[in-house]
Amino acid sequence: METKLLALKLFLDTLGIDDSIETVDDRKRVQKAVYLGQLSGIDLGYRYGWYRMGPYCPALTRDYYALESEIAAGALDSEGRSFNAQVVEKLKVIIPLLKSPIEGVGQEEWLELLASVHFLRKVSGKSHQEAQSILQQEKPHVADHFGVAVDLLVGFKMLN
């Protein structure tokens, strides 16, 4: 198995993110969790652009489909393997951020909101107001929780 796929599997496992990609929500969850996980300082090399569901990385899409194939073929040997303690600690710090604090907002929507807010503010350089406006137009299903997302991203030192 390719080392990059093993790293992706261990990354998701450490974050407590299911690697299933059967549904659009599953794929959204993986995309956004990897985006946010990399903000911990553990860079898997995935680079994102803006897409209708927020930050999106085509290379990650190829890799998670390849990972699914490896797992299905029984070619994945991640049993008993993990990152070193420093990597695990960096990733574990952000695990609480990945859980939706808002009743009725699922993990996939929550991660979409967090990753989108971060991407718009830090990567695209949008102001607070511009980012909020974009979310209201493009993501009305989560835009009402913009302030909660900003507060948590600031608290986790991912936004200032």
TORKOL-4160 file (C-alpha; in steps of 0.2 Angstrom, whole numbers, padded with zeros to 4 digits, m for minus):
160
<pt num="1" X="0000" Y="0000" Z="0000"/>
<pt num="2" X="0006" Y="0018" Z="m0004"/>
<pt num="3" X="0013" Y="0027" Z="0011"/>
<pt num="4" X="0002" Y="0042" Z="0008"/>
<pt num="5" X="m0014" Y="0031" Z="0009"/>
<pt num="6" X="m0008" Y="0024" Z="0025"/>
<pt num="7" X="m0005" Y="0042" Z="0032"/>
<pt num="8" X="m0022" Y="0047" Z="0027"/>
<pt num="9" X="m0030" Y="0032" Z="0035"/>
<pt num="10" X="m0020" Y="0035" Z="0051"/>
<pt num="11" X="m0024" Y="0054" Z="0051"/>
<pt num="12" X="m0043" Y="0050" Z="0050"/>
<pt num="13" X="m0042" Y="0037" Z="0063"/>
<pt num="14" X="m0033" Y="0048" Z="0075"/>
<pt num="15" X="m0046" Y="0062" Z="0072"/>
<pt num="16" X="m0060" Y="0049" Z="0075"/>
<pt num="17" X="m0067" Y="0052" Z="0058"/>
<pt num="18" X="m0075" Y="0038" Z="0049"/>
<pt num="19" X="m0066" Y="0034" Z="0032"/>
<pt num="20" X="m0083" Y="0029" Z="0024"/>
<pt num="21" X="m0086" Y="0038" Z="0007"/>
<pt num="22" X="m0102" Y="0030" Z="0002"/>
<pt num="23" X="m0113" Y="0046" Z="0002"/>
<pt num="24" X="m0110" Y="0065" Z="m0002"/>
<pt num="25" X="m0111" Y="0069" Z="0017"/>
<pt num="26" X="m0097" Y="0055" Z="0020"/>
<pt num="27" X="m0086" Y="0063" Z="0007"/>
<pt num="28" X="m0089" Y="0080" Z="0013"/>
<pt num="29" X="m0085" Y="0075" Z="0031"/>
<pt num="30" X="m0068" Y="0068" Z="0025"/>
<pt num="31" X="m0064" Y="0083" Z="0014"/>
<pt num="32" X="m0067" Y="0095" Z="0028"/>
<pt num="33" X="m0060" Y="0085" Z="0042"/>
<pt num="34" X="m0043" Y="0083" Z="0033"/>
<pt num="35" X="m0044" Y="0102" Z="0029"/>
<pt num="36" X="m0046" Y="0106" Z="0047"/>
<pt num="37" X="m0034" Y="0093" Z="0053"/>
<pt num="38" X="m0020" Y="0100" Z="0043"/>
<pt num="39" X="m0023" Y="0116" Z="0052"/>
<pt num="40" X="m0016" Y="0107" Z="0068"/>
<pt num="41" X="0001" Y="0108" Z="0059"/>
<pt num="42" X="0001" Y="0091" Z="0052"/>
<pt num="43" X="0002" Y="0094" Z="0034"/>
<pt num="44" X="m0002" Y="0079" Z="0022"/>
<pt num="45" X="0001" Y="0090" Z="0007"/>
<pt num="46" X="m0017" Y="0092" Z="0002"/>
<pt num="47" X="m0021" Y="0109" Z="m0005"/>
<pt num="48" X="m0039" Y="0116" Z="m0007"/>
<pt num="49" X="m0049" Y="0128" Z="m0018"/>
<pt num="50" X="m0066" Y="0134" Z="m0016"/>
<pt num="51" X="m0081" Y="0123" Z="m0022"/>
<pt num="52" X="m0100" Y="0124" Z="m0019"/>
<pt num="53" X="m0098" Y="0114" Z="m0002"/>
<pt num="54" X="m0083" Y="0124" Z="0004"/>
<pt num="55" X="m0065" Y="0120" Z="0003"/>
<pt num="56" X="m0062" Y="0105" Z="m0009"/>
<pt num="57" X="m0046" Y="0096" Z="m0014"/>
<pt num="58" X="m0047" Y="0085" Z="m0030"/>
<pt num="59" X="m0031" Y="0076" Z="m0025"/>
<pt num="60" X="m0039" Y="0070" Z="m0008"/>
<pt num="61" X="m0054" Y="0064" Z="m0018"/>
<pt num="62" X="m0042" Y="0053" Z="m0028"/>
<pt num="63" X="m0034" Y="0047" Z="m0013"/>
<pt num="64" X="m0049" Y="0043" Z="m0003"/>
<pt num="65" X="m0056" Y="0033" Z="m0017"/>
<pt num="66" X="m0039" Y="0024" Z="m0018"/>
<pt num="67" X="m0040" Y="0021" Z="0001"/>
<pt num="68" X="m0057" Y="0014" Z="m0001"/>
<pt num="69" X="m0051" Y="0001" Z="m0014"/>
<pt num="70" X="m0036" Y="m0004" Z="m0003"/>
<pt num="71" X="m0047" Y="m0007" Z="0012"/>
<pt num="72" X="m0060" Y="m0017" Z="0001"/>
<pt num="73" X="m0045" Y="m0027" Z="m0006"/>
<pt num="74" X="m0038" Y="m0031" Z="0011"/>
<pt num="75" X="m0022" Y="m0023" Z="0006"/>
<pt num="76" X="m0022" Y="m0010" Z="0020"/>
<pt num="77" X="m0011" Y="m0015" Z="0034"/>
<pt num="78" X="m0014" Y="m0001" Z="0047"/>
<pt num="79" X="m0017" Y="m0013" Z="0062"/>
<pt num="80" X="m0006" Y="m0008" Z="0076"/>
<pt num="81" X="0001" Y="0007" Z="0067"/>
<pt num="82" X="0000" Y="0025" Z="0072"/>
<pt num="83" X="0008" Y="0041" Z="0070"/>
<pt num="84" X="0022" Y="0046" Z="0083"/>
<pt num="85" X="0016" Y="0054" Z="0099"/>
<pt num="86" X="0020" Y="0072" Z="0094"/>
<pt num="87" X="0009" Y="0070" Z="0078"/>
<pt num="88" X="m0005" Y="0061" Z="0088"/>
<pt num="89" X="m0005" Y="0075" Z="0102"/>
<pt num="90" X="m0006" Y="0089" Z="0088"/>
<pt num="91" X="m0021" Y="0081" Z="0080"/>
<pt num="92" X="m0030" Y="0077" Z="0097"/>
<pt num="93" X="m0030" Y="0095" Z="0102"/>
<pt num="94" X="m0042" Y="0099" Z="0088"/>
<pt num="95" X="m0054" Y="0084" Z="0090"/>
<pt num="96" X="m0066" Y="0094" Z="0101"/>
<pt num="97" X="m0068" Y="0107" Z="0087"/>
<pt num="98" X="m0074" Y="0093" Z="0075"/>
<pt num="99" X="m0089" Y="0089" Z="0085"/>
<pt num="100" X="m0104" Y="0100" Z="0082"/>
<pt num="101" X="m0109" Y="0110" Z="0097"/>
<pt num="102" X="m0126" Y="0115" Z="0090"/>
<pt num="103" X="m0141" Y="0104" Z="0092"/>
<pt num="104" X="m0148" Y="0099" Z="0075"/>
<pt num="105" X="m0132" Y="0103" Z="0065"/>
<pt num="106" X="m0124" Y="0086" Z="0060"/>
<pt num="107" X="m0105" Y="0084" Z="0059"/>
<pt num="108" X="m0104" Y="0085" Z="0040"/>
<pt num="109" X="m0113" Y="0102" Z="0041"/>
<pt num="110" X="m0103" Y="0108" Z="0055"/>
<pt num="111" X="m0086" Y="0104" Z="0047"/>
<pt num="112" X="m0092" Y="0112" Z="0031"/>
<pt num="113" X="m0096" Y="0128" Z="0041"/>
<pt num="114" X="m0079" Y="0128" Z="0050"/>
<pt num="115" X="m0069" Y="0124" Z="0035"/>
<pt num="116" X="m0078" Y="0137" Z="0024"/>
<pt num="117" X="m0076" Y="0151" Z="0037"/>
<pt num="118" X="m0058" Y="0147" Z="0039"/>
<pt num="119" X="m0055" Y="0146" Z="0020"/>
<pt num="120" X="m0064" Y="0162" Z="0016"/>
<pt num="121" X="m0056" Y="0172" Z="0030"/>
<pt num="122" X="m0038" Y="0165" Z="0030"/>
<pt num="123" X="m0035" Y="0158" Z="0012"/>
<pt num="124" X="m0046" Y="0170" Z="0002"/>
<pt num="125" X="m0043" Y="0185" Z="0013"/>
<pt num="126" X="m0061" Y="0190" Z="0015"/>
<pt num="127" X="m0066" Y="0201" Z="0029"/>
<pt num="128" X="m0078" Y="0195" Z="0043"/>
<pt num="129" X="m0093" Y="0204" Z="0034"/>
<pt num="130" X="m0088" Y="0197" Z="0017"/>
<pt num="131" X="m0086" Y="0179" Z="0023"/>
<pt num="132" X="m0103" Y="0180" Z="0032"/>
<pt num="133" X="m0111" Y="0187" Z="0017"/>
<pt num="134" X="m0104" Y="0173" Z="0006"/>
<pt num="135" X="m0110" Y="0160" Z="0018"/>
<pt num="136" X="m0127" Y="0168" Z="0019"/>
<pt num="137" X="m0129" Y="0167" Z="0000"/>
<pt num="138" X="m0120" Y="0150" Z="m0003"/>
<pt num="139" X="m0123" Y="0141" Z="0013"/>
<pt num="140" X="m0140" Y="0147" Z="0020"/>
<pt num="141" X="m0142" Y="0130" Z="0029"/>
<pt num="142" X="m0127" Y="0134" Z="0041"/>
<pt num="143" X="m0125" Y="0153" Z="0039"/>
<pt num="144" X="m0135" Y="0156" Z="0055"/>
<pt num="145" X="m0121" Y="0148" Z="0065"/>
<pt num="146" X="m0107" Y="0159" Z="0058"/>
<pt num="147" X="m0103" Y="0167" Z="0075"/>
<pt num="148" X="m0101" Y="0151" Z="0084"/>
<pt num="149" X="m0089" Y="0145" Z="0071"/>
<pt num="150" X="m0079" Y="0161" Z="0071"/>
<pt num="151" X="m0078" Y="0160" Z="0090"/>
<pt num="152" X="m0072" Y="0142" Z="0091"/>
<pt num="153" X="m0059" Y="0145" Z="0077"/>
<pt num="154" X="m0053" Y="0160" Z="0087"/>
<pt num="155" X="m0052" Y="0150" Z="0103"/>
<pt num="156" X="m0042" Y="0136" Z="0094"/>
<pt num="157" X="m0031" Y="0149" Z="0087"/>
<pt num="158" X="m0035" Y="0146" Z="0069"/>
<pt num="159" X="m0042" Y="0163" Z="0066"/>
<pt num="160" X="m0038" Y="0180" Z="0074"/>
